[in-house]
Amino acid sequence: MFNLVNKLMIRGYPKFTNGDVSGSCVATFICQLNPEQFSVSYDINTMEEESQEPKNASGVPVADKGKAYNRMQVSFEFIIDNTGVLPIPPQGATTALPPGMSIQSAIEQLQIAAIKPTSESHMPPFVHVLWSGSVNLKGRVTQFTVTYLHFDRMGFPLRAKVNMSVVEVVDDQVVSREFRSSDITRMPTIREGDSLVAMCHDFY
């Protein structure tokens, strides 16, 4: 069942297995204000010529089904503000920040959820971006920009605009589900150790 979320939420995970994020959530960031707009785009790829396709050990072309899968990309921007003009304070590392305090800890919380390598994988996290019925995407951040807009007298940031892009991550499980069809003729290469049950699972 789809989980309705009123505010845009970004959660980071160390792994992506069987078509879904996995492992313990490393951090969660919930926006104060939802984006006024967001854009959604898709990869438009065409299959390669047979001569250009990768080949198996027997020299038979093996179509890369991933190239035909149209991955989703979502781009959006939102504000982090702690000047006191918004009724909801930004998230800090542990608790909500009192008005007038620097937003740096809130930005660090967002970085942990979105781009900072995790201790488990030593790679940037896989993110789950969830917002009401508009966005439900699991992928990786490909663009992350923080523009500081307002400072206190000491030079500490109180307001910033964040621009993010997240591209859907797909694996063999997702691609296989998308392209599973019994009406396509296939000529698999039989190798030592193959079984009929495994081949039926892979191809049908």
Disulfide bonds with the S-S distance in Angstrom:
none
